[in-house]
Structures are given as C-alpha cells and as structure tokens.
Amino acid sequence: MMIYQYTQASIDHPDRCEDAVLVSQAPGYAPVFVVIDGMGGHQHQLADGEMLTGREAAQFLSTVLAAELGA
C-alpha cells in the first residue's frame, strides 16, 4: 500500500499550513483521495484548557486516516 501526504503553506501565510491532502492506493481497491481543510483562523478550547487550531485538527485527521488506511 502506498500513502502520500502533502501540505503546503499559502503565499498569504507562509509560516503555517492548515490544510492537508492524503492519497491512498491499496492493491485491489479504489484509490482514496482526501482533502482536509483546517479552517484557518478557527480555534477551539478543549475541556482541559488547551487551544486546538485548524492546523492541529488537519494534522491529527491526516495522521489518523493514514494509520487507518494503512492497517
């Protein structure tokens, strides 16, 4: 199985990237293409007080999907 992950910062915000792309191709299965929009600028405060941004959310989802597709 091949899994590709890609992120690139925008010209407007070169210091951060809040989006991600994931492509998975398993033999015998249809390819999976995922575009993750990190919703730049949005923040959410977790129950423990930690702030979760669009960047962390996109990275987390990309990591979880890659692990699940690779299983």
PDB file of N, CA, C, O and CB in Angstrom:
ATOM      1  N   MET A   1       0.840  -1.174   0.000  1.00  0.00           N
ATOM      2  CA  MET A   1       0.000   0.000   0.000  1.00  0.00           C
ATOM      3  C   MET A   1       0.882   1.232   0.000  1.00  0.00           C
ATOM      4  O   MET A   1       1.902   1.287   0.687  1.00  0.00           O
ATOM      5  CB  MET A   1      -0.954   0.001   1.207  1.00  0.00           C
ATOM      6  N   MET A   2       0.473   2.217  -0.781  1.00  0.00           N
ATOM      7  CA  MET A   2       1.194   3.483  -0.829  1.00  0.00           C
ATOM      8  C   MET A   2       0.281   4.577  -0.299  1.00  0.00           C
ATOM      9  O   MET A   2      -0.874   4.689  -0.710  1.00  0.00           O
ATOM     10  CB  MET A   2       1.676   3.807  -2.277  1.00  0.00           C
ATOM     11  N   ILE A   3       0.804   5.376   0.611  1.00  0.00           N
ATOM     12  CA  ILE A   3       0.055   6.510   1.154  1.00  0.00           C
ATOM     13  C   ILE A   3       0.926   7.745   0.996  1.00  0.00           C
ATOM     14  O   ILE A   3       2.082   7.762   1.420  1.00  0.00           O
ATOM     15  CB  ILE A   3      -0.345   6.279   2.664  1.00  0.00           C
ATOM     16  N   TYR A   4       0.372   8.760   0.394  1.00  0.00           N
ATOM     17  CA  TYR A   4       1.084  10.022   0.217  1.00  0.00           C
ATOM     18  C   TYR A   4       0.369  11.093   1.018  1.00  0.00           C
ATOM     19  O   TYR A   4      -0.858  11.191   0.984  1.00  0.00           O
ATOM     20  CB  TYR A   4       1.175  10.418  -1.286  1.00  0.00           C
ATOM     21  N   GLN A   5       1.145  11.901   1.743  1.00  0.00           N
ATOM     22  CA  GLN A   5       0.591  13.042   2.465  1.00  0.00           C
ATOM     23  C   GLN A   5       1.316  14.279   1.969  1.00  0.00           C
ATOM     24  O   GLN A   5       2.515  14.238   1.692  1.00  0.00           O
ATOM     25  CB  GLN A   5       0.735  12.876   4.024  1.00  0.00           C
ATOM     26  N   TYR A   6       0.588  15.373   1.857  1.00  0.00           N
ATOM     27  CA  TYR A   6       1.188  16.596   1.342  1.00  0.00           C
ATOM     28  C   TYR A   6       0.549  17.797   2.015  1.00  0.00           C
ATOM     29  O   TYR A   6      -0.669  17.854   2.180  1.00  0.00           O
ATOM     30  CB  TYR A   6       1.035  16.685  -0.189  1.00  0.00           C
ATOM     31  N   THR A   7       1.372  18.746   2.397  1.00  0.00           N
ATOM     32  CA  THR A   7       0.884  20.025   2.894  1.00  0.00           C
ATOM     33  C   THR A   7       1.770  21.123   2.323  1.00  0.00           C
ATOM     34  O   THR A   7       2.952  20.902   2.060  1.00  0.00           O
ATOM     35  CB  THR A   7       0.872  20.065   4.457  1.00  0.00           C
ATOM     36  N   GLN A   8       1.198  22.300   2.133  1.00  0.00           N
ATOM     37  CA  GLN A   8       1.979  23.438   1.670  1.00  0.00           C
ATOM     38  C   GLN A   8       1.340  24.711   2.193  1.00  0.00           C
ATOM     39  O   GLN A   8       0.127  24.895   2.095  1.00  0.00           O
ATOM     40  CB  GLN A   8       2.079  23.463   0.121  1.00  0.00           C
ATOM     41  N   ALA A   9       2.153  25.573   2.740  1.00  0.00           N
ATOM     42  CA  ALA A   9       1.652  26.841   3.259  1.00  0.00           C
ATOM     43  C   ALA A   9       1.252  27.754   2.102  1.00  0.00           C
ATOM     44  O   ALA A   9       1.763  27.627   0.990  1.00  0.00           O
ATOM     45  CB  ALA A   9       2.716  27.527   4.148  1.00  0.00           C
ATOM     46  N   SER A  10       0.340  28.664   2.379  1.00  0.00           N
ATOM     47  CA  SER A  10      -0.111  29.603   1.344  1.00  0.00           C
ATOM     48  C   SER A  10       0.858  30.773   1.242  1.00  0.00           C
ATOM     49  O   SER A  10       1.698  30.983   2.117  1.00  0.00           O
ATOM     50  CB  SER A  10      -1.540  30.114   1.649  1.00  0.00           C
ATOM     51  N   ILE A  11       0.729  31.520   0.173  1.00  0.00           N
ATOM     52  CA  ILE A  11       1.554  32.713  -0.017  1.00  0.00           C
ATOM     53  C   ILE A  11       1.215  33.749   1.043  1.00  0.00           C
ATOM     54  O   ILE A  11       2.096  34.460   1.528  1.00  0.00           O
ATOM     55  CB  ILE A  11       1.355  33.302  -1.431  1.00  0.00           C
ATOM     56  N   ASP A  12      -0.068  33.836   1.405  1.00  0.00           N
ATOM     57  CA  ASP A  12      -0.509  34.821   2.397  1.00  0.00           C
ATOM     58  C   ASP A  12      -0.007  34.505   3.802  1.00  0.00           C
ATOM     59  O   ASP A  12       0.228  35.414   4.598  1.00  0.00           O
ATOM     60  CB  ASP A  12      -2.022  34.900   2.407  1.00  0.00           C
ATOM     61  N   HIS A  13       0.160  33.205   4.111  1.00  0.00           N
ATOM     62  CA  HIS A  13       0.587  32.776   5.444  1.00  0.00           C
ATOM     63  C   HIS A  13       1.687  31.720   5.318  1.00  0.00           C
ATOM     64  O   HIS A  13       1.436  30.543   5.578  1.00  0.00           O
ATOM     65  CB  HIS A  13      -0.616  32.219   6.257  1.00  0.00           C
ATOM     66  N   PRO A  14       2.901  32.118   4.924  1.00  0.00           N
ATOM     67  CA  PRO A  14       3.971  31.138   4.700  1.00  0.00           C
ATOM     68  C   PRO A  14       4.470  30.466   5.976  1.00  0.00           C
ATOM     69  O   PRO A  14       5.182  29.464   5.908  1.00  0.00           O
ATOM     70  CB  PRO A  14       5.124  31.806   4.017  1.00  0.00           C
ATOM     71  N   ASP A  15       4.108  31.005   7.134  1.00  0.00           N
ATOM     72  CA  ASP A  15       4.587  30.454   8.400  1.00  0.00           C
ATOM     73  C   ASP A  15       3.731  29.298   8.914  1.00  0.00           C
ATOM     74  O   ASP A  15       4.105  28.637   9.883  1.00  0.00           O
ATOM     75  CB  ASP A  15       4.633  31.542   9.438  1.00  0.00           C
ATOM     76  N   ARG A  16       2.584  29.048   8.273  1.00  0.00           N
ATOM     77  CA  ARG A  16       1.740  27.960   8.762  1.00  0.00           C
ATOM     78  C   ARG A  16       0.934  27.350   7.612  1.00  0.00           C
ATOM     79  O   ARG A  16       0.631  28.015   6.622  1.00  0.00           O
ATOM     80  CB  ARG A  16       0.793  28.468   9.873  1.00  0.00           C
ATOM     81  N   CYS A  17       0.605  26.099   7.766  1.00  0.00           N
ATOM     82  CA  CYS A  17      -0.224  25.395   6.802  1.00  0.00           C
ATOM     83  C   CYS A  17      -1.340  24.707   7.568  1.00  0.00           C
ATOM     84  O   CYS A  17      -1.072  23.895   8.454  1.00  0.00           O
ATOM     85  CB  CYS A  17       0.608  24.372   5.965  1.00  0.00           C
ATOM     86  N   GLU A  18      -2.572  25.016   7.242  1.00  0.00           N
ATOM     87  CA  GLU A  18      -3.706  24.467   7.970  1.00  0.00           C
ATOM     88  C   GLU A  18      -4.519  23.487   7.131  1.00  0.00           C
ATOM     89  O   GLU A  18      -5.594  23.057   7.550  1.00  0.00           O
ATOM     90  CB  GLU A  18      -4.595  25.585   8.450  1.00  0.00           C
ATOM     91  N   ASP A  19      -4.022  23.132   5.958  1.00  0.00           N
ATOM     92  CA  ASP A  19      -4.711  22.196   5.088  1.00  0.00           C
ATOM     93  C   ASP A  19      -3.805  21.002   4.808  1.00  0.00           C
ATOM     94  O   ASP A  19      -2.591  21.078   4.999  1.00  0.00           O
ATOM     95  CB  ASP A  19      -5.140  22.881   3.771  1.00  0.00           C
ATOM     96  N   ALA A  20      -4.396  19.907   4.358  1.00  0.00           N
ATOM     97  CA  ALA A  20      -3.612  18.716   4.042  1.00  0.00           C
ATOM     98  C   ALA A  20      -4.308  17.917   2.949  1.00  0.00           C
ATOM     99  O   ALA A  20      -5.522  18.015   2.769  1.00  0.00           O
ATOM    100  CB  ALA A  20      -3.401  17.843   5.301  1.00  0.00           C
ATOM    101  N   VAL A  21      -3.530  17.129   2.227  1.00  0.00           N
ATOM    102  CA  VAL A  21      -4.039  16.238   1.194  1.00  0.00           C
ATOM    103  C   VAL A  21      -3.477  14.856   1.472  1.00  0.00           C
ATOM    104  O   VAL A  21      -2.306  14.717   1.825  1.00  0.00           O
ATOM    105  CB  VAL A  21      -3.655  16.735  -0.244  1.00  0.00           C
ATOM    106  N   LEU A  22      -4.305  13.835   1.315  1.00  0.00           N
ATOM    107  CA  LEU A  22      -3.890  12.453   1.548  1.00  0.00           C
ATOM    108  C   LEU A  22      -4.385  11.613   0.378  1.00  0.00           C
ATOM    109  O   LEU A  22      -5.549  11.712  -0.011  1.00  0.00           O
ATOM    110  CB  LEU A  22      -4.442  11.906   2.916  1.00  0.00           C
ATOM    111  N   VAL A  23      -3.507  10.788  -0.181  1.00  0.00           N
ATOM    112  CA  VAL A  23      -3.862   9.886  -1.266  1.00  0.00           C
ATOM    113  C   VAL A  23      -3.415   8.492  -0.875  1.00  0.00           C
ATOM    114  O   VAL A  23      -2.271   8.290  -0.467  1.00  0.00           O
ATOM    115  CB  VAL A  23      -3.220  10.329  -2.617  1.00  0.00           C
ATOM    116  N   SER A  24      -4.318   7.529  -1.000  1.00  0.00           N
ATOM    117  CA  SER A  24      -4.005   6.144  -0.641  1.00  0.00           C
ATOM    118  C   SER A  24      -4.384   5.221  -1.789  1.00  0.00           C
ATOM    119  O   SER A  24      -5.461   5.354  -2.371  1.00  0.00           O
ATOM    120  CB  SER A  24      -4.742   5.727   0.658  1.00  0.00           C
ATOM    121  N   GLN A  25      -3.498   4.287  -2.112  1.00  0.00           N
ATOM    122  CA  GLN A  25      -3.787   3.307  -3.160  1.00  0.00           C
ATOM    123  C   GLN A  25      -3.397   1.931  -2.648  1.00  0.00           C
ATOM    124  O   GLN A  25      -2.213   1.617  -2.525  1.00  0.00           O
ATOM    125  CB  GLN A  25      -3.028   3.646  -4.487  1.00  0.00           C
ATOM    126  N   ALA A  26      -4.390   1.120  -2.352  1.00  0.00           N
ATOM    127  CA  ALA A  26      -4.157  -0.251  -1.913  1.00  0.00           C
ATOM    128  C   ALA A  26      -4.434  -1.178  -3.089  1.00  0.00           C
ATOM    129  O   ALA A  26      -5.407  -0.972  -3.814  1.00  0.00           O
ATOM    130  CB  ALA A  26      -5.051  -0.618  -0.681  1.00  0.00           C
ATOM    131  N   PRO A  27      -3.602  -2.189  -3.293  1.00  0.00           N
ATOM    132  CA  PRO A  27      -3.843  -3.124  -4.399  1.00  0.00           C
ATOM    133  C   PRO A  27      -5.237  -3.748  -4.298  1.00  0.00           C
ATOM    134  O   PRO A  27      -5.634  -4.241  -3.242  1.00  0.00           O
ATOM    135  CB  PRO A  27      -2.769  -4.230  -4.411  1.00  0.00           C
ATOM    136  N   GLY A  28      -5.966  -3.717  -5.403  1.00  0.00           N
ATOM    137  CA  GLY A  28      -7.293  -4.317  -5.438  1.00  0.00           C
ATOM    138  C   GLY A  28      -8.408  -3.415  -4.955  1.00  0.00           C
ATOM    139  O   GLY A  28      -9.573  -3.809  -4.994  1.00  0.00           O
ATOM    140  N   TYR A  29      -8.086  -2.221  -4.502  1.00  0.00           N
ATOM    141  CA  TYR A  29      -9.103  -1.289  -4.002  1.00  0.00           C
ATOM    142  C   TYR A  29      -9.038   0.010  -4.794  1.00  0.00           C
ATOM    143  O   TYR A  29      -8.009   0.341  -5.384  1.00  0.00           O
ATOM    144  CB  TYR A  29      -8.907  -1.011  -2.485  1.00  0.00           C
ATOM    145  N   ALA A  30     -10.129   0.727  -4.799  1.00  0.00           N
ATOM    146  CA  ALA A  30     -10.162   2.030  -5.452  1.00  0.00           C
ATOM    147  C   ALA A  30      -9.285   3.006  -4.667  1.00  0.00           C
ATOM    148  O   ALA A  30      -9.191   2.900  -3.444  1.00  0.00           O
ATOM    149  CB  ALA A  30     -11.622   2.561  -5.563  1.00  0.00           C
ATOM    150  N   PRO A  31      -8.646   3.948  -5.350  1.00  0.00           N
ATOM    151  CA  PRO A  31      -7.833   4.934  -4.633  1.00  0.00           C
ATOM    152  C   PRO A  31      -8.712   5.830  -3.763  1.00  0.00           C
ATOM    153  O   PRO A  31      -9.884   6.058  -4.065  1.00  0.00           O
ATOM    154  CB  PRO A  31      -7.021   5.789  -5.624  1.00  0.00           C
ATOM    155  N   VAL A  32      -8.131   6.325  -2.695  1.00  0.00           N
ATOM    156  CA  VAL A  32      -8.822   7.232  -1.779  1.00  0.00           C
ATOM    157  C   VAL A  32      -8.105   8.579  -1.830  1.00  0.00           C
ATOM    158  O   VAL A  32      -6.891   8.649  -1.644  1.00  0.00           O
ATOM    159  CB  VAL A  32      -8.855   6.656  -0.309  1.00  0.00           C
ATOM    160  N   PHE A  33      -8.858   9.642  -2.082  1.00  0.00           N
ATOM    161  CA  PHE A  33      -8.323  10.996  -2.119  1.00  0.00           C
ATOM    162  C   PHE A  33      -9.020  11.797  -1.025  1.00  0.00           C
ATOM    163  O   PHE A  33     -10.249  11.845  -0.977  1.00  0.00           O
ATOM    164  CB  PHE A  33      -8.522  11.658  -3.533  1.00  0.00           C
ATOM    165  N   VAL A  34      -8.249  12.420  -0.156  1.00  0.00           N
ATOM    166  CA  VAL A  34      -8.815  13.185   0.958  1.00  0.00           C
ATOM    167  C   VAL A  34      -8.220  14.591   0.950  1.00  0.00           C
ATOM    168  O   VAL A  34      -7.000  14.753   0.895  1.00  0.00           O
ATOM    169  CB  VAL A  34      -8.543  12.474   2.324  1.00  0.00           C
ATOM    170  N   VAL A  35      -9.078  15.601   1.006  1.00  0.00           N
ATOM    171  CA  VAL A  35      -8.651  16.989   1.157  1.00  0.00           C
ATOM    172  C   VAL A  35      -9.157  17.450   2.514  1.00  0.00           C
ATOM    173  O   VAL A  35     -10.355  17.398   2.789  1.00  0.00           O
ATOM    174  CB  VAL A  35      -9.191  17.909  -0.014  1.00  0.00           C
ATOM    175  N   ILE A  36      -8.241  17.901   3.358  1.00  0.00           N
ATOM    176  CA  ILE A  36      -8.588  18.313   4.720  1.00  0.00           C
ATOM    177  C   ILE A  36      -8.415  19.825   4.823  1.00  0.00           C
ATOM    178  O   ILE A  36      -7.307  20.344   4.690  1.00  0.00           O
ATOM    179  CB  ILE A  36      -7.705  17.571   5.785  1.00  0.00           C
ATOM    180  N   ASP A  37      -9.509  20.514   5.059  1.00  0.00           N
ATOM    181  CA  ASP A  37      -9.484  21.967   5.214  1.00  0.00           C
ATOM    182  C   ASP A  37      -9.376  22.279   6.695  1.00  0.00           C
ATOM    183  O   ASP A  37     -10.306  22.015   7.458  1.00  0.00           O
ATOM    184  CB  ASP A  37     -10.754  22.636   4.587  1.00  0.00           C
ATOM    185  N   GLY A  38      -8.252  22.838   7.104  1.00  0.00           N
ATOM    186  CA  GLY A  38      -8.007  23.134   8.514  1.00  0.00           C
ATOM    187  C   GLY A  38      -8.754  24.346   9.037  1.00  0.00           C
ATOM    188  O   GLY A  38      -8.601  24.696  10.207  1.00  0.00           O
ATOM    189  N   MET A  39      -9.560  24.999   8.205  1.00  0.00           N
ATOM    190  CA  MET A  39     -10.362  26.158   8.608  1.00  0.00           C
ATOM    191  C   MET A  39      -9.504  27.212   9.305  1.00  0.00           C
ATOM    192  O   MET A  39      -9.690  27.517  10.483  1.00  0.00           O
ATOM    193  CB  MET A  39     -11.506  25.718   9.533  1.00  0.00           C
ATOM    194  N   GLY A  40      -8.579  27.745   8.556  1.00  0.00           N
ATOM    195  CA  GLY A  40      -7.627  28.726   9.067  1.00  0.00           C
ATOM    196  C   GLY A  40      -8.239  29.800   9.940  1.00  0.00           C
ATOM    197  O   GLY A  40      -9.283  30.372   9.624  1.00  0.00           O
ATOM    198  N   GLY A  41      -7.566  30.058  11.043  1.00  0.00           N
ATOM    199  CA  GLY A  41      -8.003  31.093  11.966  1.00  0.00           C
ATOM    200  C   GLY A  41      -8.989  30.640  13.019  1.00  0.00           C
ATOM    201  O   GLY A  41      -9.188  31.339  14.012  1.00  0.00           O
ATOM    202  N   HIS A  42      -9.609  29.495  12.832  1.00  0.00           N
ATOM    203  CA  HIS A  42     -10.561  28.998  13.821  1.00  0.00           C
ATOM    204  C   HIS A  42      -9.816  28.311  14.961  1.00  0.00           C
ATOM    205  O   HIS A  42      -8.816  27.626  14.747  1.00  0.00           O
ATOM    206  CB  HIS A  42     -11.570  28.026  13.171  1.00  0.00           C
ATOM    207  N   GLN A  43     -10.317  28.505  16.155  1.00  0.00           N
ATOM    208  CA  GLN A  43      -9.727  27.873  17.335  1.00  0.00           C
ATOM    209  C   GLN A  43     -10.839  27.305  18.202  1.00  0.00           C
ATOM    210  O   GLN A  43     -11.965  27.802  18.202  1.00  0.00           O
ATOM    211  CB  GLN A  43      -8.861  28.884  18.140  1.00  0.00           C
ATOM    212  N   HIS A  44     -10.503  26.257  18.938  1.00  0.00           N
ATOM    213  CA  HIS A  44     -11.458  25.636  19.845  1.00  0.00           C
ATOM    214  C   HIS A  44     -10.729  25.326  21.148  1.00  0.00           C
ATOM    215  O   HIS A  44      -9.634  24.764  21.135  1.00  0.00           O
ATOM    216  CB  HIS A  44     -12.086  24.340  19.219  1.00  0.00           C
ATOM    217  N   GLN A  45     -11.330  25.689  22.255  1.00  0.00           N
ATOM    218  CA  GLN A  45     -10.732  25.402  23.547  1.00  0.00           C
ATOM    219  C   GLN A  45     -11.261  24.063  24.058  1.00  0.00           C
ATOM    220  O   GLN A  45     -12.469  23.870  24.198  1.00  0.00           O
ATOM    221  CB  GLN A  45     -11.029  26.538  24.559  1.00  0.00           C
ATOM    222  N   LEU A  46     -10.333  23.143  24.334  1.00  0.00           N
ATOM    223  CA  LEU A  46     -10.694  21.829  24.843  1.00  0.00           C
ATOM    224  C   LEU A  46     -11.047  21.913  26.326  1.00  0.00           C
ATOM    225  O   LEU A  46     -10.795  22.934  26.967  1.00  0.00           O
ATOM    226  CB  LEU A  46      -9.548  20.828  24.617  1.00  0.00           C
ATOM    227  N   ALA A  47     -11.623  20.854  26.869  1.00  0.00           N
ATOM    228  CA  ALA A  47     -12.044  20.823  28.269  1.00  0.00           C
ATOM    229  C   ALA A  47     -10.883  21.090  29.223  1.00  0.00           C
ATOM    230  O   ALA A  47     -11.079  21.657  30.298  1.00  0.00           O
ATOM    231  CB  ALA A  47     -12.676  19.481  28.594  1.00  0.00           C
ATOM    232  N   ASP A  48      -9.663  20.680  28.829  1.00  0.00           N
ATOM    233  CA  ASP A  48      -8.502  20.886  29.705  1.00  0.00           C
ATOM    234  C   ASP A  48      -7.877  22.268  29.537  1.00  0.00           C
ATOM    235  O   ASP A  48      -6.855  22.566  30.156  1.00  0.00           O
ATOM    236  CB  ASP A  48      -7.454  19.824  29.434  1.00  0.00           C
ATOM    237  N   GLY A  49      -8.487  23.119  28.696  1.00  0.00           N
ATOM    238  CA  GLY A  49      -7.996  24.473  28.500  1.00  0.00           C
ATOM    239  C   GLY A  49      -7.059  24.631  27.314  1.00  0.00           C
ATOM    240  O   GLY A  49      -6.735  25.754  26.929  1.00  0.00           O
ATOM    241  N   GLU A  50      -6.620  23.522  26.730  1.00  0.00           N
ATOM    242  CA  GLU A  50      -5.720  23.577  25.577  1.00  0.00           C
ATOM    243  C   GLU A  50      -6.471  24.122  24.366  1.00  0.00           C
ATOM    244  O   GLU A  50      -7.639  23.795  24.154  1.00  0.00           O
ATOM    245  CB  GLU A  50      -5.130  22.174  25.267  1.00  0.00           C
ATOM    246  N   MET A  51      -5.790  24.963  23.565  1.00  0.00           N
ATOM    247  CA  MET A  51      -6.390  25.515  22.360  1.00  0.00           C
ATOM    248  C   MET A  51      -6.065  24.610  21.174  1.00  0.00           C
ATOM    249  O   MET A  51      -4.910  24.232  20.973  1.00  0.00           O
ATOM    250  CB  MET A  51      -5.888  26.961  22.104  1.00  0.00           C
ATOM    251  N   LEU A  52      -7.068  24.269  20.405  1.00  0.00           N
ATOM    252  CA  LEU A  52      -6.906  23.450  19.216  1.00  0.00           C
ATOM    253  C   LEU A  52      -7.176  24.338  18.007  1.00  0.00           C
ATOM    254  O   LEU A  52      -8.245  24.938  17.894  1.00  0.00           O
ATOM    255  CB  LEU A  52      -7.860  22.204  19.240  1.00  0.00           C
ATOM    256  N   THR A  53      -6.200  24.417  17.102  1.00  0.00           N
ATOM    257  CA  THR A  53      -6.356  25.251  15.915  1.00  0.00           C
ATOM    258  C   THR A  53      -6.658  24.373  14.703  1.00  0.00           C
ATOM    259  O   THR A  53      -6.597  23.146  14.780  1.00  0.00           O
ATOM    260  CB  THR A  53      -5.084  26.101  15.670  1.00  0.00           C
ATOM    261  N   GLY A  54      -6.980  25.013  13.593  1.00  0.00           N
ATOM    262  CA  GLY A  54      -7.234  24.292  12.360  1.00  0.00           C
ATOM    263  C   GLY A  54      -6.033  23.482  11.916  1.00  0.00           C
ATOM    264  O   GLY A  54      -6.180  22.408  11.333  1.00  0.00           O
ATOM    265  N   ARG A  55      -4.845  23.996  12.192  1.00  0.00           N
ATOM    266  CA  ARG A  55      -3.622  23.287  11.807  1.00  0.00           C
ATOM    267  C   ARG A  55      -3.512  21.950  12.546  1.00  0.00           C
ATOM    268  O   ARG A  55      -3.272  20.914  11.927  1.00  0.00           O
ATOM    269  CB  ARG A  55      -2.380  24.158  12.096  1.00  0.00           C
ATOM    270  N   GLU A  56      -3.688  21.978  13.862  1.00  0.00           N
ATOM    271  CA  GLU A  56      -3.609  20.735  14.648  1.00  0.00           C
ATOM    272  C   GLU A  56      -4.711  19.762  14.244  1.00  0.00           C
ATOM    273  O   GLU A  56      -4.479  18.555  14.181  1.00  0.00           O
ATOM    274  CB  GLU A  56      -3.705  21.041  16.155  1.00  0.00           C
ATOM    275  N   ALA A  57      -5.903  20.277  13.973  1.00  0.00           N
ATOM    276  CA  ALA A  57      -7.013  19.415  13.581  1.00  0.00           C
ATOM    277  C   ALA A  57      -6.723  18.721  12.252  1.00  0.00           C
ATOM    278  O   ALA A  57      -6.973  17.523  12.116  1.00  0.00           O
ATOM    279  CB  ALA A  57      -8.310  20.227  13.482  1.00  0.00           C
ATOM    280  N   ALA A  58      -6.198  19.459  11.269  1.00  0.00           N
ATOM    281  CA  ALA A  58      -5.882  18.879   9.964  1.00  0.00           C
ATOM    282  C   ALA A  58      -4.765  17.846  10.090  1.00  0.00           C
ATOM    283  O   ALA A  58      -4.837  16.781   9.476  1.00  0.00           O
ATOM    284  CB  ALA A  58      -5.476  19.982   8.968  1.00  0.00           C
ATOM    285  N   GLN A  59      -3.733  18.149  10.881  1.00  0.00           N
ATOM    286  CA  GLN A  59      -2.633  17.208  11.062  1.00  0.00           C
ATOM    287  C   GLN A  59      -3.106  15.942  11.772  1.00  0.00           C
ATOM    288  O   GLN A  59      -2.710  14.836  11.404  1.00  0.00           O
ATOM    289  CB  GLN A  59      -1.496  17.863  11.851  1.00  0.00           C
ATOM    290  N   PHE A  60      -3.949  16.102  12.784  1.00  0.00           N
ATOM    291  CA  PHE A  60      -4.464  14.950  13.513  1.00  0.00           C
ATOM    292  C   PHE A  60      -5.284  14.048  12.598  1.00  0.00           C
ATOM    293  O   PHE A  60      -5.092  12.832  12.577  1.00  0.00           O
ATOM    294  CB  PHE A  60      -5.310  15.406  14.701  1.00  0.00           C
ATOM    295  N   LEU A  61      -6.194  14.649  11.846  1.00  0.00           N
ATOM    296  CA  LEU A  61      -7.047  13.862  10.953  1.00  0.00           C
ATOM    297  C   LEU A  61      -6.224  13.165   9.876  1.00  0.00           C
ATOM    298  O   LEU A  61      -6.491  12.008   9.550  1.00  0.00           O
ATOM    299  CB  LEU A  61      -8.109  14.755  10.304  1.00  0.00           C
ATOM    300  N   SER A  62      -5.239  13.843   9.327  1.00  0.00           N
ATOM    301  CA  SER A  62      -4.372  13.237   8.317  1.00  0.00           C
ATOM    302  C   SER A  62      -3.615  12.040   8.886  1.00  0.00           C
ATOM    303  O   SER A  62      -3.498  11.011   8.220  1.00  0.00           O
ATOM    304  CB  SER A  62      -3.385  14.273   7.774  1.00  0.00           C
ATOM    305  N   THR A  63      -3.107  12.162  10.092  1.00  0.00           N
ATOM    306  CA  THR A  63      -2.371  11.073  10.743  1.00  0.00           C
ATOM    307  C   THR A  63      -3.283   9.878  11.022  1.00  0.00           C
ATOM    308  O   THR A  63      -2.907   8.733  10.771  1.00  0.00           O
ATOM    309  CB  THR A  63      -1.736  11.567  12.054  1.00  0.00           C
ATOM    310  N   VAL A  64      -4.473  10.147  11.537  1.00  0.00           N
ATOM    311  CA  VAL A  64      -5.418   9.062  11.852  1.00  0.00           C
ATOM    312  C   VAL A  64      -5.858   8.345  10.580  1.00  0.00           C
ATOM    313  O   VAL A  64      -5.887   7.115  10.546  1.00  0.00           O
ATOM    314  CB  VAL A  64      -6.654   9.614  12.602  1.00  0.00           C
ATOM    315  N   LEU A  65      -6.197   9.090   9.541  1.00  0.00           N
ATOM    316  CA  LEU A  65      -6.622   8.475   8.285  1.00  0.00           C
ATOM    317  C   LEU A  65      -5.501   7.647   7.660  1.00  0.00           C
ATOM    318  O   LEU A  65      -5.750   6.550   7.161  1.00  0.00           O
ATOM    319  CB  LEU A  65      -7.088   9.549   7.301  1.00  0.00           C
ATOM    320  N   ALA A  66      -4.271   8.160   7.683  1.00  0.00           N
ATOM    321  CA  ALA A  66      -3.145   7.415   7.126  1.00  0.00           C
ATOM    322  C   ALA A  66      -2.942   6.107   7.895  1.00  0.00           C
ATOM    323  O   ALA A  66      -2.672   5.070   7.290  1.00  0.00           O
ATOM    324  CB  ALA A  66      -1.854   8.270   7.163  1.00  0.00           C
ATOM    325  N   ALA A  67      -3.070   6.150   9.209  1.00  0.00           N
ATOM    326  CA  ALA A  67      -2.903   4.938  10.017  1.00  0.00           C
ATOM    327  C   ALA A  67      -4.015   3.936   9.735  1.00  0.00           C
ATOM    328  O   ALA A  67      -3.751   2.739   9.619  1.00  0.00           O
ATOM    329  CB  ALA A  67      -2.877   5.288  11.510  1.00  0.00           C
ATOM    330  N   GLU A  68      -5.247   4.406   9.624  1.00  0.00           N
ATOM    331  CA  GLU A  68      -6.379   3.518   9.373  1.00  0.00           C
ATOM    332  C   GLU A  68      -6.330   2.917   7.968  1.00  0.00           C
ATOM    333  O   GLU A  68      -6.634   1.738   7.787  1.00  0.00           O
ATOM    334  CB  GLU A  68      -7.687   4.273   9.567  1.00  0.00           C
ATOM    335  N   LEU A  69      -5.952   3.713   6.988  1.00  0.00           N
ATOM    336  CA  LEU A  69      -5.876   3.216   5.619  1.00  0.00           C
ATOM    337  C   LEU A  69      -4.703   2.252   5.440  1.00  0.00           C
ATOM    338  O   LEU A  69      -4.738   1.366   4.587  1.00  0.00           O
ATOM    339  CB  LEU A  69      -5.749   4.383   4.643  1.00  0.00           C
ATOM    340  N   GLY A  70      -3.671   2.439   6.252  1.00  0.00           N
ATOM    341  CA  GLY A  70      -2.502   1.562   6.162  1.00  0.00           C
ATOM    342  C   GLY A  70      -2.657   0.271   6.931  1.00  0.00           C
ATOM    343  O   GLY A  70      -1.824  -0.626   6.803  1.00  0.00           O
ATOM    344  N   ALA A  71      -3.720   0.153   7.739  1.00  0.00           N
ATOM    345  CA  ALA A  71      -3.917  -1.032   8.575  1.00  0.00           C
ATOM    346  C   ALA A  71      -4.367  -2.228   7.775  1.00  0.00           C
ATOM    347  O   ALA A  71      -4.577  -3.304   8.336  1.00  0.00           O
ATOM    348  CB  ALA A  71      -4.922  -0.747   9.656  1.00  0.00           C
TER     349      ALA A  71
END
